[in-house]
Amino acid sequence: MVKSVVALLILFILAYNAHPQEKELQVFSEQQSKNPVESLVDLKIIYAKAIESNNAVLEGECLRQMGKVCYHQGHFSQGLDFFLKADKIFSNNNRSLSIAANLCDIGVLYYYIKQPDKAMKNYALALNIYKKQNDLKGQATVFGHIGQLYEKRQQYDSAFYYQNLALKVNESTKDVNGAAKIYENLGSIYEDLEKYDLAAQHFKKSLYLYQKSHNESGSIEVINNLGDILRKTGKYRESITETQHAMQLAERLGNIYQLASCCRDLGKAYELMNQMDSAYHYVKLGYKYTIDLYSEDGARQVAFLQVLYDINKKSDEISKLQNDRKVNRIIAFSATIVVLLTVVLGFVMFSRQRFKLRDQQMLAKQKDIEHDLTSLALKNLKLEEQNLKQQLEVKSRELSTHTLNLIKNNQFLEKLRNTLQAMVKDDKRDQKKQMNQMLTEINQSFNHERNWKEFTLAFEQVHHQFLEQLKKFSNELTSADMRLIALLKMNLDSADISTLLGISTDSLRVSRYRLRKKLNLTQGDNLSAFIQAL
């Protein structure tokens, strides 16, 4: 996504071939930023030059691209601020297509922060502009986003309608990457509907187009999806082959996130084949990749925040410099008037004007002091925000560690319990009393209260006051209900939740049904979606 940001910006620059910084921007195009921090640094340089050369349209495009980098890194507030500034510049310069693209990006941002109504409003405004300008590629992009919005709402008929509209436009414009993404979206919808044959067909079409356009990042995710389909249809060996292929691509690209995802999928497949050694190996490897991902992401976020701070600081300095220039022009103009008045009116008028000039200088100094104090307060606020985010990342890692330990412990106990139950059924009656005692101890350890207390403490530190807020919807929630809700909030699958709670999937289904009743959810409301939205 970061690379596409750079490419879009360069195309924009080439379209407005009339500014002195074009040579530097061509070099920027050749470098093709490798990560968000590098991309933001390069955009900052172009942004400063755009301001210096008074190129308002390029300045707006830089703000838009910086907004995209920010929301992809989870800095939604800063991203929205960049988008709104870009919208103001585009509107002042009557850049209709730039306004539409910016509105579409704002819609995606609202989609990420789970505000679908605002997302749909911005998509509709963008689509209206694209239709007026007869921009087919822009229309296809908006159709795809609207389709995703309906898919998340589980309104699959509308999702199919808009995705097919996008596919039709992409095929007519021969946009290979765009068509590949739509086929992938359609495959995901069919997978949600458990129509696995159709899902596999669309994923294969998507993979063919991604490979045709040499898009390896897109190919990894689609291959992983094909592995999921094979696993869900009981074709475990074929599933492992596909996932291992995706893992090889991820290793070559150094994509730690996809490596962790592949390891989790391989662990599930081997567990379903009852090959516990292999399952344990990949679960452990996936845990290692997850820890590496957290460490790498933490360092990248620190660097990203520093660059973001530098951009805001630079913007403040530029604004201050522009204001100083205005003040200097005013002072120079006033001085000229003073000289003329001195010649005409003499010494008395000159003295009065000199006092006036002194007052203006004192006022300017006072404003400088106030500005310095404001800048210092802003810097302290940024540092405090950075510290809080680092603490949240540490707590998130602790929560993940507790969860993984609980899963591993309960999986081991479950396996041991099944083995002992099989031994109890044996005819050697002299062993039954001892083994029954062992089974009782194992059952007691499934819901070890200390582990759950540690898990609950870590969960509440990450999700502030979530459990207290949830109690507003019902006063009948038990401690078991709160544990189930916490696991659903972490977006764990049913198998892991059953293992953590030490119950069967049927019992879990009953627990979910009872929880829906306590929360007064209607038949059409999704329990997991309701909890995630809180």
Secondary structure, 3 states (H helix, E strand, C coil): CHHHHHHHHHHHHHHCCCCCCHHHHHHHHHHCCCCHHHHHHHHHHHHHHHHHCCCHHHHHHHHHHHHHHHHHCCCHHHHHHHHHHHHHHHHHCCCHHHHHHHHHHHHHHHHHCCCHHHHHHHHHHHHHHHHHHCCHHHHHHHHHHHHHHHHHCCCHHHHHHHHHHHHHHHHHCCCHHHHHHHHHHHHHHHHHCCCHHHHHHHHHHHHHHHHHCCCHHHHHHHHHHHHHHHHHCCCHHHHHHHHHHHHHHHHHHCCHHHHHHHHHHHHHHHHHCCCHHHHHHHHHHHHHHHHHHHHHHHHHHHHHHHHHHHHHHHHHHHHHHHHHHHHHHHHHHHHHHHHHHHHHHCHHHHHHHHHHHHHHHHHHHHHHHHHHHHHHHHHHHHHHHHHHHHHHHHHHHHHHHHHHHHHHHHHHHHHHHHHHHHHHCCCCHHHHHHHHHHHHHHHHHHCCHHHHHHHHHHHHHHCCCHHHHHHHHCCCCCHHHHHHHHHHHCCCCHHHHHHHHCCCHHHHHHHHHHHHHHCCCCCCCCHHHHHHHC
